[in-house]
Amino acid sequence: MELSVPVSGGSIWADDTGGIGPPLVLLHPGVGDSRIWDPVLPRLAEQHRVIRYDVRGYGRSPQPTTPYSPLDDLVSLLDHLGLGPVPLVGCSMGGETALALALADPGRVSALVLLCPGFSDYPWPAEPDLDAEYELLVGAGDVDGLTAYGLRLWAATGADPAAEAQLRSAALAWPGEDAYQRPFPPVFGRLGEIGHRTLLMVGDLDRPALIASNHQAAARIPGCRLVLLPGVDHLPPLRAPEPVAEAILTHCGGAPH
């Protein structure tokens, strides 16, 4: 069932499979939209009521027109659907959003699955040439150029149609995100406070700094299980849907540590 969920100053598109299984919430990356979950959704929906949504400006959600917080929008979605505590499955930006909620309000989260999560407060190496290229493309309104830029950085295993669709959706969202999204609260420096069952998965073809940050994150989160995905870039649900789906089901249906 498709939904329009009210959030502060706007709305977001969401989808709820319904069913009698326990709920599971999927949070997409900043290099795509909720369609990235299409390859794993049928398997997850066999056992769960699966909820996914598009962040403002991505996919089927309207572009932002006022400042917004991804964390606040997630809380609005959970409140709208009366959910909690609930397992959160977050990819990249979605992983940071999931961790932000787990730290801000631990009782709303029952388990975490993090796919190549990002961390705004991680000391990323400076990349001035890439930053300058991005600013030029945004300034020119060059969606094709931004799509190609994103594919070059994040789709190491190839620019197939599914990956291209994801990065094009992101390219359309990035300018609005830059203008209106509020900064994430610090997450990386607080990972030792996470008390939820946590699974972290990262591909060996992702960007080296991202892989390094994920290894460090897994070491900081108490009891975190780290799974390396061979031959996978920054789009695990597209590149390895079967192992990703099975790992999510096993982790979210397992007993607490």
C-alpha positions as CSV (number, residue, x, y, z in Angstrom):
1,M,0.0,0.0,0.0
2,E,1.4,3.4,-1.0
3,L,1.2,6.2,1.5
4,S,1.8,9.9,1.7
5,V,3.2,10.5,5.2
6,P,3.1,14.0,6.6
7,V,6.4,15.4,7.9
8,S,7.4,18.8,9.1
9,G,7.0,21.2,6.2
10,G,6.1,18.6,3.6
11,S,5.4,14.9,3.0
12,I,7.3,11.7,2.0
13,W,6.2,8.7,-0.1
14,A,6.1,5.4,1.7
15,D,5.1,1.8,0.9
16,D,3.8,-0.7,3.4
17,T,3.4,-4.4,2.3
18,G,1.1,-5.1,5.2
19,G,0.7,-8.6,6.4
20,I,0.8,-10.3,9.8
21,G,4.5,-10.6,10.1
22,P,6.6,-8.4,12.4
23,P,7.4,-4.9,10.9
24,L,10.7,-4.2,9.3
25,V,11.8,-0.7,8.1
26,L,14.2,-0.2,5.1
27,L,16.1,3.1,4.7
28,H,17.7,3.7,1.3
29,P,21.2,5.2,0.6
30,G,22.0,8.7,-0.6
31,V,23.1,7.2,-4.0
32,G,19.6,6.0,-4.8
33,D,16.0,5.7,-3.6
34,S,13.7,3.0,-2.1
35,R,13.7,1.1,-5.4
36,I,17.1,-0.3,-4.4
37,W,15.2,-2.7,-2.2
38,D,13.2,-4.2,-5.1
39,P,15.4,-7.2,-5.5
40,V,15.1,-8.2,-1.8
41,L,11.6,-7.1,-1.0
42,P,9.7,-10.2,-2.1
43,R,11.9,-12.4,0.1
44,L,11.6,-10.1,3.1
45,A,7.9,-9.8,2.7
46,E,7.5,-13.6,3.1
47,Q,8.2,-13.1,6.8
48,H,7.8,-9.4,7.6
49,R,5.5,-6.5,7.1
50,V,8.0,-4.3,5.2
51,I,7.9,-0.5,5.2
52,R,10.2,1.5,3.0
53,Y,10.1,5.2,2.0
54,D,11.8,7.8,-0.1
55,V,13.8,10.6,1.6
56,R,12.7,14.1,0.5
57,G,13.7,14.8,-3.1
58,Y,14.4,11.1,-3.8
59,G,12.3,8.8,-5.9
60,R,8.6,9.5,-5.4
61,S,8.9,12.0,-2.5
62,P,8.5,15.7,-3.3
63,Q,11.5,17.9,-3.3
64,P,12.2,19.7,0.0
65,T,11.2,23.3,0.3
66,T,12.1,23.9,3.9
67,P,14.9,22.7,6.2
68,Y,14.4,19.1,7.3
69,S,16.1,16.3,9.3
70,P,16.2,12.7,8.0
71,L,16.1,11.6,11.7
72,D,12.9,13.6,12.4
73,D,11.3,12.3,9.2
74,L,12.0,8.7,10.2
75,V,10.4,9.4,13.6
76,S,7.4,11.0,11.8
77,L,7.0,7.8,9.7
78,L,7.2,5.5,12.7
79,D,4.7,7.7,14.6
80,H,2.3,7.8,11.6
81,L,2.3,4.0,11.4
82,G,2.4,3.4,15.1
83,L,5.6,1.4,15.0
84,G,8.2,0.6,17.6
85,P,10.4,-0.9,18.7
86,V,11.3,-2.0,15.2
87,P,14.3,-3.4,13.3
88,L,15.9,-0.9,11.0
89,V,17.8,-1.8,7.8
90,G,19.8,1.1,6.5
91,C,22.0,1.4,3.5
92,S,24.7,4.1,3.4
93,M,22.9,7.3,4.3
94,G,20.0,5.1,5.6
95,G,22.5,3.4,7.9
96,E,23.5,6.7,9.5
97,T,19.8,7.6,9.9
98,A,19.2,4.3,11.6
99,L,22.2,4.8,14.0
100,A,21.0,8.3,14.8
101,L,17.7,7.0,16.0
102,A,19.3,4.1,17.9
103,L,21.4,6.7,19.8
104,A,18.7,9.4,20.2
105,D,15.8,7.1,21.3
106,P,17.1,3.5,21.8
107,G,13.7,2.2,22.8
108,R,12.3,2.7,19.3
109,V,14.8,0.3,17.7
110,S,15.0,-3.5,18.2
111,A,17.9,-4.4,15.9
112,L,20.1,-2.8,13.3
113,V,21.3,-4.1,9.9
114,L,23.8,-1.6,8.4
115,L,24.8,-1.9,4.7
116,C,27.9,0.1,3.9
117,P,26.8,2.8,6.3
118,G,28.1,6.4,6.0
119,F,29.2,8.6,8.9
120,S,29.1,12.4,8.5
121,D,31.5,12.8,11.5
122,Y,34.1,10.3,10.3
123,P,37.4,12.0,9.3
124,W,37.1,11.4,5.6
125,P,40.2,12.1,3.5
126,A,40.0,15.4,1.6
127,E,39.2,15.1,-2.1
128,P,39.2,18.6,-3.5
129,D,39.2,17.6,-7.2
130,L,36.0,15.5,-6.7
131,D,34.4,18.3,-4.6
132,A,35.1,20.8,-7.3
133,E,33.8,18.5,-10.1
134,Y,30.6,18.0,-8.0
135,E,30.1,21.7,-7.5
136,L,30.5,22.5,-11.2
137,L,28.0,19.8,-12.2
138,V,25.4,21.0,-9.6
139,G,25.9,24.6,-10.7
140,A,25.3,23.7,-14.3
141,G,22.2,21.6,-13.4
142,D,23.9,18.7,-15.3
143,V,21.8,15.7,-14.2
144,D,23.5,13.4,-16.8
145,G,26.9,14.5,-15.6
146,L,26.0,14.0,-11.9
147,T,24.7,10.6,-12.7
148,A,27.9,9.6,-14.4
149,Y,29.9,11.1,-11.5
150,G,27.9,9.0,-9.0
151,L,28.3,5.8,-11.1
152,R,32.0,6.4,-11.3
153,L,32.4,6.7,-7.5
154,W,29.8,4.2,-6.2
155,A,29.1,1.6,-8.9
156,A,32.4,-0.2,-9.3
157,T,30.8,-3.4,-10.6
158,G,29.2,-1.6,-13.6
159,A,26.7,0.9,-14.8
160,D,23.8,-1.4,-15.5
161,P,20.3,0.0,-15.9
162,A,19.4,-0.6,-12.3
163,A,22.5,1.2,-11.0
164,E,22.0,4.0,-13.4
165,A,18.4,4.5,-12.3
166,Q,19.5,4.7,-8.7
167,L,22.2,7.3,-9.4
168,R,20.0,9.3,-11.6
169,S,17.4,9.5,-8.8
170,A,20.2,10.6,-6.4
171,A,21.4,13.2,-8.9
172,L,18.0,14.8,-9.0
173,A,17.9,14.9,-5.2
174,W,21.4,16.1,-4.3
175,P,20.9,19.8,-5.0
176,G,17.8,20.0,-2.8
177,E,19.5,17.9,-0.1
178,D,22.5,20.3,-0.1
179,A,20.2,23.3,0.3
180,Y,17.7,22.0,2.9
181,Q,19.0,18.9,4.8
182,R,20.2,19.6,8.3
183,P,23.4,18.0,9.4
184,F,23.2,14.6,11.0
185,P,24.0,14.5,14.7
186,P,27.4,12.9,15.6
187,V,27.2,9.1,15.2
188,F,30.7,7.7,14.6
189,G,32.1,9.0,17.8
190,R,29.2,7.5,19.8
191,L,29.2,4.0,18.3
192,G,30.3,2.5,21.6
193,E,26.9,3.5,23.1
194,I,25.0,1.2,20.7
195,G,23.2,-1.5,22.7
196,H,21.3,-3.2,19.9
197,R,22.0,-6.4,18.0
198,T,23.9,-5.1,15.0
199,L,25.0,-6.6,11.7
200,L,27.2,-4.6,9.4
201,M,27.8,-5.6,5.7
202,V,30.2,-4.0,3.3
203,G,31.4,-4.9,-0.2
204,D,35.1,-5.3,-1.0
205,L,34.7,-3.2,-4.1
206,D,33.3,-0.2,-2.2
207,R,35.5,2.9,-1.9
208,P,38.6,2.3,0.2
209,A,37.9,5.0,2.8
210,L,34.3,3.8,3.2
211,I,35.5,0.2,3.7
212,A,38.0,1.4,6.3
213,S,35.3,3.4,8.1
214,N,33.1,0.4,8.2
215,H,35.8,-1.9,9.7
216,Q,36.4,0.7,12.4
217,A,32.7,1.1,13.0
218,A,32.2,-2.6,13.5
219,A,35.0,-2.7,16.0
220,R,33.4,0.1,18.0
221,I,29.8,-1.2,18.1
222,P,29.6,-3.7,21.0
223,G,28.9,-7.3,19.7
224,C,28.7,-6.1,16.1
225,R,29.0,-8.8,13.4
226,L,30.8,-7.8,10.3
227,V,30.1,-9.5,7.0
228,L,32.3,-8.8,3.9
229,L,30.6,-9.1,0.5
230,P,32.9,-10.2,-2.3
231,G,32.5,-8.5,-5.6
232,V,30.1,-5.9,-4.2
233,D,30.3,-2.1,-4.5
234,H,28.2,0.5,-2.7
235,L,24.8,-1.0,-3.9
236,P,24.6,-4.3,-2.0
237,P,20.8,-4.9,-2.4
238,L,21.3,-4.7,-6.2
239,R,24.5,-6.6,-6.4
240,A,23.9,-9.4,-3.9
241,P,20.2,-9.6,-3.2
242,E,20.1,-13.2,-2.0
243,P,22.8,-13.1,0.7
244,V,21.6,-9.6,1.8
245,A,18.0,-10.8,2.1
246,E,19.0,-13.9,4.0
247,A,21.3,-12.0,6.3
248,I,18.5,-9.5,7.1
249,L,16.0,-12.3,7.9
250,T,18.4,-14.2,10.0
251,H,19.5,-11.2,12.0
252,C,16.1,-9.6,12.5
253,G,14.5,-12.9,13.4
254,G,17.3,-14.1,15.7
255,A,17.5,-14.1,19.5
256,P,19.1,-11.2,21.2
257,H,22.8,-11.5,22.0
